[in-house]
Amino acid sequence: MNKSLPVLLSRARDTLLYYWRPKLSEIGFTEQQWRVMRVVAEQDRIDITSLAEATAMHMPSVTRILQVLEDGGMVQRWRDPDDSRRSWVRATRKSHDLMAQCVEASNQIYGEIEKRFSEEKMEKMLALLQEFSELRPRDR
C-alpha cells in the first residue's frame, strides 16, 4: 500500500470525481467550473480573491473560469465602486435554478459513497481533511 500523502490525496480526488463526472458532463460543467459555481452559489456575493482562496485555485484560473460562466449567463461580475482593484461576483437566477436541480443528484452521489464507505468514516475523513487544511499558514 502506498503511504505517500500526495498520491493518496490524488487517488481520493479521482475516486470522488469518478462518481461526479457523469453528472458534470450532463450539466455541461468542467470540474473546475463546478467548484467555482458551488462556492459562488452559496454566497450573496463574493470577491474574486476570496473565491480563489475558497476554491483552492489560482487567480488566473478563477478569472478564466468566471469569464466562461459569465458568457454562459451563470454569474455576474462587477468592480467595487469604492476600490477599483476589487471585483465581485454573484450567481444568476439561471445558475441558482441549475444548482437546485443538482441537489437531488448530489444527495444520490454522496448517498452511494456513504453506503460503500460509511457515513461515520466520511464524517471522520472530512473532519481530518479540514483540520489538515488548517495547518497551512495563511499569511504566506
N, C-alpha and C positions, 0 to 999 in steps of 0.2 A: 504494500500500500504506500502510495506517495504521500509524504507528510509535508510537502512544500506548500506553505500557505498561499502563495500566489497561484500555484497550479490548482489547488483545491477550490479557491475562490472563483477562479475562471471556470472550472468544471461546474460549480454550483450555479453560476450565472447561465452557463449553457443549458443546464438542466431546467432551470426556470423558464428560459426562453423557448425551450422545446415545447412547453405547454402553451406559451403565449403566441408564438409565431403565426399559427393558423388564424387566430383572431385578428392580429395586427394586419396580416395580409388581407383579410376580408374587409377591414375598415379602411385600408389604404394608408396606414401609417408605418413608418420605419420604427425600429426600436427606440431610436433617439427622439424622434418626434413624439412618440407616446410618452416618454419620460418627461419631456418639456410640457406636454399638454396636461399630464396628471398634476404637475405642480401648479401650473397656471390656473387650471380649472378649480383648484382648491382655494384660490385666493380671490379677493375682490379685485386686487391689482397687486403687481409685484414689480420691483425694479429689476432690470436685467442683470445687474451684478449679483443680487440675491438669488435670482433664478439660476444663474450659472453655478453658484455655490450649492443650492438646494438639489440640483440635478447631478452634481459632481462632474460637470462638463466644463470645457474651456470656453471662454467668452466668444472667440471667433466661431466655434461650432454652434453655440446657442444663437448667435446673431444670424448665421446662415439658416438654421432651422426655423427661426422666427420669421424670416423673410418668406420661406415656403409656406408656413402656416398662415401668415398674413395674406399672401396671394390667394390662398385657398379659402379665405373668409373665416378662419378659425380663431384668429386673435386680432386685437387692435393694439397698435403701438403709438406712443406719443412722447414728446420731450417734456421734461419737467419745466413748467413756466418759470420756476424760481432758480433752477440750476440746469443750464443747457447741456451739461456733461452727463446728466442723468436721464435715462429713458425708462418708461413704464410700459407694462403690457397687461392686458386682461383678455379673458376668454370671451368670445362672442356667444350669442344665443345658439348659433349653429353648432359650436363646439360643445356647449353645455348639453344640447339635445343628444349629440353623438355620445358624449361621455355617459349620459343617463342610460342610453341603450346598452352600453358596455358593462354596466353594473352587474346584470344577471350573468353575463359571460365570465366576468371576473370572479364572482362568487362560485360559479361552477368550477373554474380552473383551480382556485385555491381550495375548494372542497375536495377535488380529486387529489391534489397534492397532499392535503392533510390526511386523507383516507389512506394514502400509501406511506406517509411519513409520520403521522400522528400530530394532532393539534398541540399536544404538550411539547413535543420536540420542536415544532415550528415556533412556538412562543419562546422557548429557550434559545433557539437559534437567532431569532430576531433580537432578543434582549442582548445576547452576546455580541452580535454584529454591531448593534447600536453602541454598546459600551466600547468595543474595539475602535469604532469610528471616532469616538470622542477622545482617543489618545493623541490624535494629531493636534499640534499647536495651531491655533487659528491666526496668529499674528505673523506668520511667515509669508 
